[in-house]
């Protein structure tokens, strides 16, 4: 059985100690994969990946969540819809 994150998911749990997500930062770059990434993603030779380090920032500008995604570039599209402050 998977542990429950609560009624509002992981971000609700992070808000309990005072981390209200107000901004996210994604830094997207293209590069060639490592041999391990090429094997896991089943890439043909010459296919690049998109690397996306992601940071969630709270109301004070303090990072409270950091993750890193690696996508195969030949089958990935990115769409962002963000409010403009």
Backbone bond lengths (Angstrom), bond angles and torsions (degrees), N, CA, C in turn:
res aa  C-N    CA-C-N  psi(-1)  N-CA   C-N-CA  omega(-1)  CA-C   N-CA-C  phi
1 X - - - 1.442 - - 1.525 109.29 -
2 X 1.316 116.59 135.94 1.465 121.88 179.53 1.525 110.03 -79.68
3 X 1.348 116.53 140.51 1.470 118.09 176.12 1.522 111.03 -66.18
4 X 1.307 116.55 146.45 1.463 122.52 -180.00 1.526 109.61 -83.73
5 X 1.322 116.59 138.83 1.458 120.20 177.18 1.517 111.71 -93.25
6 X 1.325 117.71 -5.68 1.455 120.68 179.73 1.508 111.40 107.41
7 X 1.326 117.42 175.95 1.457 121.33 -174.09 1.526 114.35 -67.19
8 X 1.313 118.40 -22.29 1.464 120.69 -178.26 1.524 111.89 -115.81
9 X 1.320 117.60 19.75 1.455 121.93 176.85 1.519 113.18 69.66
10 X 1.309 114.64 -167.75 1.466 120.66 -175.42 1.527 112.00 -62.52
11 X 1.338 117.88 -36.78 1.468 118.66 -179.80 1.531 111.10 -69.48
12 X 1.322 117.63 -31.84 1.451 120.20 174.16 1.522 111.57 -63.56
13 X 1.334 115.52 -39.52 1.470 119.78 177.20 1.521 111.41 -65.46
14 X 1.312 117.24 -37.12 1.466 120.74 179.66 1.525 111.29 -72.39
15 X 1.330 117.56 -26.01 1.459 120.23 177.11 1.534 111.66 -73.17
16 X 1.335 117.14 -26.84 1.470 120.13 -179.62 1.531 112.06 -55.19
17 X 1.357 120.21 -44.86 1.465 119.18 177.42 1.531 113.23 -84.74
18 X 1.342 117.73 5.27 1.459 119.80 173.00 1.515 116.52 109.65
19 X 1.332 118.85 8.18 1.468 121.21 179.44 1.531 109.99 -94.30
20 X 1.327 117.57 94.67 1.458 122.46 177.35 1.522 107.61 -95.49
21 X 1.334 116.56 118.32 1.456 120.01 -177.29 1.528 109.59 -69.31
22 X 1.333 115.68 122.17 1.456 120.58 178.48 1.520 112.29 -119.08
23 X 1.330 117.29 -17.46 1.470 120.94 179.33 1.516 109.33 -149.63
24 X 1.319 115.11 152.52 1.455 121.18 169.53 1.519 107.99 -126.72
25 X 1.315 115.00 152.12 1.455 120.12 177.69 1.531 107.56 -131.79
26 X 1.318 116.61 121.21 1.457 123.17 174.42 1.520 107.62 -117.73
27 X 1.321 116.58 128.85 1.460 121.66 177.92 1.531 107.07 -112.17
28 X 1.325 116.70 102.57 1.461 121.42 -172.55 1.522 109.62 -96.06
29 X 1.329 115.73 130.17 1.460 119.67 176.17 1.529 108.98 -141.73
30 X 1.312 114.86 152.15 1.462 121.15 176.84 1.519 108.11 -103.86
31 X 1.318 115.38 143.02 1.467 120.92 178.73 1.515 108.84 -160.41
32 X 1.310 115.04 169.78 1.462 119.44 175.23 1.534 108.16 -80.86
33 X 1.324 117.74 145.63 1.460 120.85 -176.44 1.525 112.77 -74.47
34 X 1.318 114.99 156.61 1.458 119.71 168.83 1.532 107.38 -71.68
35 X 1.317 118.28 162.47 1.478 118.88 176.82 1.529 112.44 -57.04
36 X 1.326 117.83 -38.40 1.467 121.03 179.81 1.533 111.23 -65.87
37 X 1.344 116.98 -42.68 1.470 120.54 178.50 1.523 110.63 -64.33
38 X 1.334 116.59 -41.69 1.471 120.28 179.38 1.528 110.74 -60.43
39 X 1.327 116.64 -39.08 1.465 120.26 -179.91 1.532 110.93 -69.78
40 X 1.324 117.60 -47.92 1.468 121.10 -177.99 1.524 111.31 -64.42
41 X 1.342 117.03 -40.48 1.458 121.34 -178.57 1.528 113.25 -85.29
42 X 1.337 116.28 -2.57 1.469 122.74 179.10 1.527 111.31 55.56
43 X 1.331 115.71 49.77 1.462 121.52 -177.22 1.518 111.67 -85.61
44 X 1.323 115.19 142.45 1.456 120.68 170.10 1.525 107.90 -76.13
45 X 1.327 118.38 155.92 1.470 120.15 178.66 1.531 110.99 -56.83
46 X 1.330 115.75 138.52 1.455 121.40 177.10 1.514 115.33 90.21
47 X 1.335 118.94 -4.07 1.466 121.49 -179.44 1.532 108.61 -87.70
48 X 1.333 117.71 122.49 1.469 120.51 178.92 1.529 112.21 -81.33
49 X 1.316 114.92 171.45 1.457 122.11 174.75 1.521 108.97 -120.38
50 X 1.331 115.09 159.49 1.457 122.15 169.92 1.523 107.12 -104.26
51 X 1.315 115.90 126.59 1.458 120.73 176.73 1.519 107.95 -105.54
52 X 1.348 115.97 130.89 1.462 120.78 -176.19 1.533 109.04 -129.25
53 X 1.335 117.79 93.90 1.459 119.13 168.14 1.535 108.35 -74.28
54 X 1.321 116.94 127.67 1.464 123.40 -174.65 1.524 108.90 -117.97
55 X 1.326 116.95 133.93 1.466 122.01 177.21 1.524 108.79 -131.60
56 X 1.338 116.20 129.63 1.466 121.74 171.92 1.523 107.14 -98.78
57 X 1.346 115.84 132.66 1.462 121.21 -179.54 1.514 110.09 -115.77
58 X 1.329 115.70 143.21 1.458 119.29 -179.27 1.525 111.19 -88.74
59 X 1.326 115.62 -173.71 1.459 122.52 -175.46 1.523 112.87 -62.06
60 X 1.338 118.23 -17.56 1.462 121.98 178.54 1.526 111.80 -100.51
61 X 1.338 116.87 5.85 1.459 120.82 -178.10 1.514 113.49 78.91
62 X 1.327 117.01 13.68 1.462 122.28 -178.85 1.532 109.45 -90.75
63 X 1.343 117.43 126.42 1.462 119.48 176.31 1.533 110.48 -64.88
64 X 1.337 116.85 134.66 1.461 119.50 177.67 1.525 112.47 -130.22
65 X 1.314 117.09 -6.89 1.465 120.64 175.23 1.513 107.16 -145.49
66 X 1.334 115.75 130.51 1.463 121.01 177.85 1.519 107.47 -133.28
67 X 1.328 116.17 132.01 1.457 120.89 175.76 1.523 108.70 -143.05
68 X 1.308 115.71 165.93 1.461 121.25 -179.35 1.518 107.93 -137.41
69 X 1.323 115.29 127.94 1.458 121.51 179.39 1.517 108.96 -116.15
70 X 1.321 116.33 143.56 1.464 121.72 173.46 1.525 106.75 -126.97
71 X 1.340 115.80 120.97 1.468 122.55 -177.68 1.521 109.31 -118.16
72 X 1.308 116.36 147.71 1.467 118.80 172.63 1.524 107.99 -73.70
73 X 1.321 116.17 128.82 1.462 121.35 -172.19 1.524 113.15 -72.48
74 X 1.326 118.13 -21.75 1.462 119.89 -177.69 1.526 112.99 -80.50
75 X 1.330 118.13 -8.66 1.468 120.80 -179.02 1.527 111.98 -135.05
76 X 1.321 116.52 25.58 1.461 120.26 -175.52 1.512 110.72 -129.11
77 X 1.309 116.02 138.17 1.458 122.46 170.97 1.522 107.73 -129.38
78 X 1.292 116.89 150.12 1.460 121.27 179.97 1.520 109.09 -121.53
79 X 1.320 116.45 135.66 1.451 122.62 177.26 1.515 107.52 -132.69
80 X 1.328 116.27 127.36 1.461 120.96 178.28 1.517 108.89 -121.87
81 X 1.334 116.37 131.33 1.454 122.33 171.01 1.512 105.96 -126.50
82 X 1.322 116.32 109.93 1.453 121.59 -175.18 1.526 110.06 -129.02
83 X 1.319 117.00 143.31 1.460 118.12 174.97 1.533 109.88 -69.10
84 X 1.309 116.26 148.47 1.454 121.56 176.57 1.513 107.30 -101.96
85 X 1.335 116.27 123.79 1.469 120.50 -178.09 1.511 110.42 -84.27
